[in-house]
């Protein structure tokens, strides 16, 4: 019998406040569960606007502890209710002055499995993230969930192949890439980089983007979220570039082993020859 995982992602428009934004994602998750999904992931800092379009101290108010903040606790309840694994990207405060762009991973029984903190932090017009976030410091965790081994790589991280590879070496079968990327900046890369990473590392990728414009800038988030398989092929259609959408797809995890046997990229790696890659 094929090892098929029904997976979901949400690309969403900003509602105007955290309560309604979280409630909307809960309803999407319940609908995904009704469709048989066993895992779901949300977009970067899903419960807030993309406030990094500006540099203002008022936006530290969106931060909360992980896992002991209200949103992650609420998502633990949602996971228990729906029986789904949930990938929850939020703005994390660890202690005063220590803030991270983080994703919590919650198992299908509501257990908090751990978190990933975004490693690569941009600082360019419309994406002033260094103002808010410290670079991630928890490595490249891969979580042993009810559906398999799941990793996370957040937005700007996707431009750096090293993390994709480390997630593969750590055993990932599916990597969620929650993002907030705008039409004018790098749209032509969106359907290039994640499929290439899926091929190079021979696992599934869930690429999630926000959609629409938000109050703090003129970034036009273009959606087009998707799942891509280890051959670099989209699993079903790519989502809309204009509207909110719940995407549910069947991922055949048996394809991972098939591709790894056929293409053998892990066999033919040469880590002995790569020493220069990590020199500053």
N, C-alpha and C positions, 0 to 999 in steps of 0.2 A: 504493500500500500504506500502511495506517495506521501511524503512528509510535507504536507501543504499547511501553511500558516496563513490564515486570513488576517490581514493587517490593514490599519486605517491611519489616516492623517487628516488634519484640519487646516485649511487656509482660511483666515477670518478677517473681517473688517473690524475696526475699533468701534466699540459701542459708546464710549464716553466715560465709563467708570468701571472700576474693577469688579464690583459685584455682578453687574449684568454681563460683563465679559466672561467671568468664570461660569456663571449660570448658562450662558450660551454654549460654552464648551462642554459642560456637563450634558446638555441635551444632545449635542453632536455625538458624544461618547455613548449615550444610551441608544441612539439610533444605530451607531456602528455595532453595538452589542446585539441589537435586534437583527442586524444583517449577518451576525455570526462572527464578527471580528474578535480576535483574542489579544490584540495589542493595538494601541493608538498613541500617536504623538502629536504635540501641538507646536506652534510656531515660537520663534525666539521671544523671550519675555512676554509670554502669551497673555498674561493678565493685566498688562499695561500698554499704553501707547509706545511707539518707538521714540522715546524721549531723547535719544542720542542725536537727534537732528539739531539740538541746541545744547549749550553748556550752562546750566542753571542749577544752583544748589537745591531748589525746590523739588527737583526730581529724585532726590535721595529718598523721598517719602514712599516710593514704590518698592523699596527694598524690604525684605523680610528674612528671617532665619530659615535655614534648610537643614534638617527636616521639620523643625519645631514651629514654623510659621503657619499662619492660618490657611494659606493656599495649599501647601503640600499636605497638611492634615486633611483638608477637604478632599483632595485628590486620592488620598488613601481610602477614604470612605467610598469614593466613586469606584475605585478599583475593586473593593470588596463587593459593592453593589452589582457591578457589571461582570465581574470575573475576568477583567482584562488587565494586562500589563499597561501601565500608563507612563509616558515620557513627558515630564513637566518642566519646561524651561521658565525660569524666573530670575529676577534680580535678587541676589543673595547678599545679606549682611551677616558676616561672621562675628565681628565685634566692631566697636567704634573705629572707623577709618579703614576697615577691611571689607571691601565690596567686590563681588564677582558676578560674572554672567554665567549662570549655572543651569544645569538640567538635572532634576531629580528623576530617578528611575524607581518605579513602584511595581511590585509584583502583583499577580492576579488576585492574591489573597489580602492585598493591602499592605504587605510588608515593604518598608523602605529599604531598598537594596543598596543605595548609595547615590553618589552624584558625580557629574562631570563638570569641570570648570573650564570655560573657554580659554584656550592657550594664547591665541593670536588676537591682539586687540588693535583695531584700526583707529586712526586719528586723521581723517580727511573730511572735507566739507560734507555735511549732512550725516556723518557717521563719527561723531566726536566721542568715541567710547573710552579713550584713555582718561577722560575727565571723570568717569564714573567707576571703571572696573580695573582691578589688579589682574595681571595675567594668571591663568589657572595654574594650580600647584598640586593637583591630585593625580597627575599622570594620565594614562589612557585606559581607564577601567572598562572591562567588558563584563556585563552582568549576566549571571546564569538565571534566566527568567523561566516562567512557565511555558514559554513558546520557543525558547532556545537562547543563544548567546547574543546579547544586544549591546551595541556601543552607541555613543553619541559624539558628534563633531558639530560645533556650532558656527554657522554663518561664515564669517571671514576665515575661519579655520580651513574651509574647503579649498582655499587657494594654495595650501601647503601640503604636499604629498606625504610628508614624513608621518603625520598623525594618522592619516588613512592607513598607511602601511603598518604602523604599530598596532592599530586596532585589529587588523587582520592577523598579525603575529600573535596577538592576545586571544584569538579564537572567535572574533565576531562573525556572525552569520548575517546579521542585519544591523546597519548603522543608520540612525536617524540624524538628519542634518537640518535642524530648525534654523530658519533664517529670516532676515528682513533686508531684502535687496531691491533696489529701485531700478526703474526702466532705463534711466539715462546713464547709469554708471557701468553696469557690467551684464546687461541682459543677454548679450550674445554668448557669454560664458556659461549661462545657467544650464543649458541643455548639453554642454560639452564637458564640464569638469566632473560632475558627479557620475555620469555614465563612464567616463574614463577611469575614475577611481574605483568604480564597481568592477570594471574589467581588470585593472592592474592588481586588485586585491582579492578578486573572485568571491565577492559576497553581494548581498542585496543592499541598496541604499534607498532610504525614504527622504526625498528632498522637499522641504516645506518652506514656502514663502508667504509672507503677508500679502494682502491685496487691498488696493485703494489708497487714498491720501488721508493723512492724519493731521491733527491741529498744530504740531510743532515745526512744520517745515513743508517743503514742496516735493519731497520724495514721493514718487509714484510707484508704490509696491505692486508688482505685476503678477502675483500669484504663479500660475503654471506649475503647481506642485505635482509631484509624480513619484512613483516607485520605478526603480530600474534594476534589472537582474544582473547576474555575474557575467553575462555576455554583452552587457551594455545596451540591452533592449528595454524599452519602456514596457512596463506591465500594464496593459490597458492604455486608455487615453490619458494625456496630460490634462490637468485641470485648467479651468478658465483663467484668462489673464485679467479679468475685470470683476468677477464676482466671488463671493464666499462659496466654499465647496467642501464637502466631506468626501474623501476618496477612500474607497474600500477595495482591496485587491487580494487575490490569492497568490501567495509566494511559495513556489515549490523548492523547499530547501534541499531536496535531493540534487537539484541542479548544481549546487555548490560543489559537491564532491565530483560530479560528472565533469565540470569545467576544470577543476583542479587536476584531475587525472589527464584530461585532454591537453590542456595548455601548460601545465606543470611549472607555472611561474615561481611557486615557492621552492620547488626543487632546484631551480636554476638561479636562485638568488646568489649574490657573491658578497656577503657581509664582510668578508676578509678584505675586499677591495674598496670598501666604502668609507674608510676612516676619515678621509678628507671632508666628507659631507658634514661632519659635526664640529669642524674647526671654526672658531669665531672669525 
